[in-house]
Amino acid sequence: MTQHFPNAGESRLERGRRALAEIDGEAGHKVVAALGEIAPDFATYIFEFPFGDIYSRPGLDVRSREIATIAALAALGNAAPQLKVHIEAGLNVGLGREEIVEILMQMAVYAGFPAALNGLFAAKEVFAQRAEDGSEPKA
């Protein structure tokens, strides 16, 4: 997976669109499309800030950023839809199912068993959906 450093003349929006497409794929586009109906400006903010600015920074590769994101969303305990999108993204950027399960199990220590359980069940849904639609990454 490529790092999303700014290109000369590339706007935050353009960089963010590129990063979102590569990292989140179809799941990210569904979120942005759904926002277009109610808050199109917020969809633009998602392109520009998290993906155009943060994910595009040097210092961590996107795989490492997805590990942190999955852990944070699981620890929150109230962000199942976003967690599922980022479990998808983790698979898209090279995380294996076993690694995602380990990340979520780790949350039992720091965020509690309910957060870990909810995260594991979210992962189970994502894994099942990907197996069903044939988008499971090749191991």
C-alpha positions in Angstrom: 0.0 0.0 0.0 1.4 3.4 -1.0 2.0 6.2 1.4 -0.1 9.3 0.5 2.4 12.1 0.5 1.2 15.4 -1.0 1.9 15.8 -4.7 2.8 19.2 -6.1 -0.4 21.0 -6.9 -2.6 18.3 -5.3 -5.3 19.7 -3.0 -6.2 18.2 0.4 -9.5 17.1 -1.2 -7.8 15.3 -4.1 -5.2 13.6 -1.8 -8.0 12.6 0.5 -10.2 11.1 -2.2 -7.2 9.1 -3.4 -6.3 7.9 0.1 -9.9 7.0 0.9 -10.3 5.0 -2.3 -7.1 3.0 -1.6 -7.6 2.5 2.1 -11.3 2.1 2.7 -12.4 1.2 -0.8 -16.1 0.6 -1.3 -17.0 0.8 2.4 -15.6 4.3 2.6 -17.4 5.4 -0.5 -20.7 4.1 0.9 -20.2 6.3 4.0 -19.4 9.4 1.9 -22.3 8.8 -0.4 -24.7 8.4 2.5 -23.5 11.7 3.9 -24.0 13.4 0.6 -27.7 13.3 1.1 -27.7 15.0 4.5 -24.3 16.7 5.0 -22.2 17.0 1.9 -19.8 19.4 3.6 -19.1 16.8 6.2 -18.2 14.3 3.5 -15.7 16.8 2.2 -14.3 17.2 5.7 -13.8 13.4 5.8 -11.8 13.5 2.6 -9.7 16.5 3.6 -8.8 16.0 7.3 -8.6 12.3 8.1 -7.5 11.1 4.7 -6.0 14.2 3.0 -4.1 15.3 6.1 -3.6 12.6 8.7 -3.5 9.4 6.7 -1.2 11.1 4.2 1.4 12.1 6.8 4.8 10.5 6.8 5.8 8.6 10.0 3.4 5.7 9.9 2.4 3.5 7.0 -1.3 3.0 6.4 -1.2 -0.5 7.8 0.0 0.9 11.2 -2.6 3.6 11.1 -5.3 1.1 10.6 -4.1 -0.9 13.6 -4.3 2.2 15.7 -7.7 3.1 14.2 -9.2 -0.4 14.8 -8.0 -0.4 18.4 -9.3 3.1 19.1 -12.7 2.4 17.6 -13.1 -0.8 19.5 -12.0 0.9 22.7 -14.7 3.6 22.2 -17.3 0.8 22.3 -19.9 2.9 20.6 -18.7 3.1 17.0 -19.6 -0.3 15.5 -20.4 1.0 12.0 -17.0 2.9 11.8 -15.2 -0.1 13.3 -16.6 -2.3 10.5 -15.4 0.1 7.8 -11.9 0.2 9.4 -11.8 -3.6 9.7 -12.5 -3.7 6.0 -9.7 -1.0 5.5 -7.3 -3.1 7.6 -7.9 -6.1 5.3 -7.5 -3.8 2.3 -4.0 -2.6 3.5 -2.6 -6.0 4.4 -3.8 -6.9 7.9 -4.7 -10.5 8.2 -7.8 -11.8 10.0 -5.7 -13.2 12.8 -4.0 -9.8 13.3 -7.4 -8.1 13.5 -8.6 -10.6 16.0 -5.5 -10.1 18.1 -5.9 -6.3 18.0 -9.5 -6.7 19.3 -8.6 -9.2 21.9 -5.9 -6.8 23.2 -8.7 -4.3 23.9 -10.1 -6.6 26.7 -7.1 -5.5 28.8 -7.4 -1.8 28.2 -11.0 -1.2 27.2 -12.8 -4.1 28.9 -14.3 -7.4 27.8 -17.5 -5.8 26.4 -15.5 -3.6 24.0 -13.4 -6.6 22.9 -16.5 -8.7 22.5 -18.3 -6.1 20.5 -15.2 -5.6 18.3 -14.8 -9.3 17.7 -18.5 -9.7 16.7 -18.1 -6.7 14.3 -15.0 -8.5 12.8 -17.0 -11.7 12.5 -19.6 -9.9 10.5 -17.1 -8.2 8.2 -15.2 -11.5 7.6 -18.5 -13.3 6.9 -19.6 -10.6 4.5 -16.3 -10.6 2.6 -16.4 -14.4 2.4 -19.9 -14.3 1.0 -19.3 -11.7 -1.6 -15.9 -13.1 -2.6 -13.8 -10.1 -1.5 -11.8 -12.0 1.1 -8.1 -11.2 0.6 -5.8 -13.9 -0.5 -3.6 -15.1 2.3 
